[in-house]
Amino acid sequence: MGVKRLKIKNELNYKRGRTWKNCGQCDYFVPNYDIVDHDSYGAQVTTEPRCKIIGLKPGRQYRIHPANICARYDNTEGLKKLKAMMD
């Protein structure tokens, strides 16, 4: 019944985020990571969202939703960009 949840997602308390704080804004978020899927028809490349901390491995378990959040959320680079735009 479904796929077992990754241990690291439980350790990092990965859950639904807020509108003002979510994975889509995090520095570790990779929105378009290329995944190569080998099947009977050959290799197929798809892009899926991933997190550098949880893992960049292929598979459904490593997929990240941009609206979720974990305990390692960090947006310092995004804030630096905003601060530079304001100056």
C-alpha positions as CSV (number, residue, x, y, z in Angstrom):
1,M,0.0,0.0,0.0
2,G,2.1,2.9,-1.3
3,V,5.8,3.6,-1.0
4,K,7.5,3.7,2.4
5,R,8.5,7.2,3.4
6,L,12.2,8.1,3.5
7,K,13.8,8.1,6.9
8,I,15.4,11.5,6.3
9,K,12.0,13.0,5.6
10,N,10.8,11.9,9.0
11,E,14.0,13.1,10.7
12,L,13.7,16.6,9.1
13,N,9.9,16.8,9.9
14,Y,9.0,17.2,6.2
15,K,5.4,18.4,6.0
16,R,3.1,20.9,4.4
17,G,4.4,24.4,4.5
18,R,3.0,27.9,4.9
19,T,2.4,30.5,2.2
20,W,5.2,32.7,3.5
21,K,7.7,29.9,4.1
22,N,8.1,26.8,1.9
23,C,10.6,24.6,0.0
24,G,10.2,26.6,-3.2
25,Q,12.0,29.5,-1.6
26,C,14.7,27.4,0.1
27,D,18.4,27.6,-1.0
28,Y,18.6,23.8,-1.1
29,F,15.6,23.4,-3.5
30,V,16.3,22.3,-7.1
31,P,13.2,22.9,-9.2
32,N,14.2,21.2,-12.4
33,Y,16.5,18.2,-11.7
34,D,16.9,15.8,-14.7
35,I,15.9,12.2,-13.9
36,V,16.8,9.5,-16.5
37,D,14.3,6.7,-16.5
38,H,15.3,3.4,-18.2
39,D,12.4,1.3,-19.4
40,S,11.7,-1.2,-22.1
41,Y,11.3,1.6,-24.7
42,G,14.8,3.1,-23.9
43,A,15.9,6.0,-21.8
44,Q,13.6,8.9,-21.0
45,V,14.6,12.2,-19.3
46,T,12.1,13.9,-17.0
47,T,12.5,16.9,-14.7
48,E,11.3,16.7,-11.1
49,P,11.8,18.9,-8.0
50,R,14.4,17.7,-5.6
51,C,16.2,18.9,-2.4
52,K,20.0,18.8,-2.0
53,I,19.6,17.7,1.7
54,I,17.0,15.0,1.2
55,G,18.7,13.6,-1.9
56,L,19.1,14.1,-5.7
57,K,18.6,10.4,-6.4
58,P,16.1,9.0,-8.9
59,G,12.8,7.6,-7.5
60,R,9.5,8.8,-6.3
61,Q,10.5,8.9,-2.7
62,Y,13.0,11.7,-3.3
63,R,10.5,14.0,-5.0
64,I,9.8,17.3,-3.2
65,H,6.7,19.4,-3.4
66,P,7.5,23.2,-3.6
67,A,4.7,24.0,-1.1
68,N,6.1,21.8,1.7
69,I,8.8,22.6,4.3
70,C,11.4,20.8,6.5
71,A,13.5,21.7,9.6
72,R,16.5,22.6,7.5
73,Y,14.8,25.4,5.6
74,D,17.3,28.2,4.7
75,N,16.6,31.2,2.6
76,T,19.7,33.4,3.3
77,E,20.7,33.5,-0.4
78,G,17.2,34.6,-1.5
79,L,17.2,37.3,1.2
80,K,20.6,38.5,0.1
81,K,19.2,38.9,-3.5
82,L,16.2,40.9,-2.2
83,K,18.5,43.1,-0.1
84,A,20.7,43.8,-3.0
85,M,17.7,44.8,-5.1
86,M,16.5,47.2,-2.4
87,D,19.9,49.0,-2.3
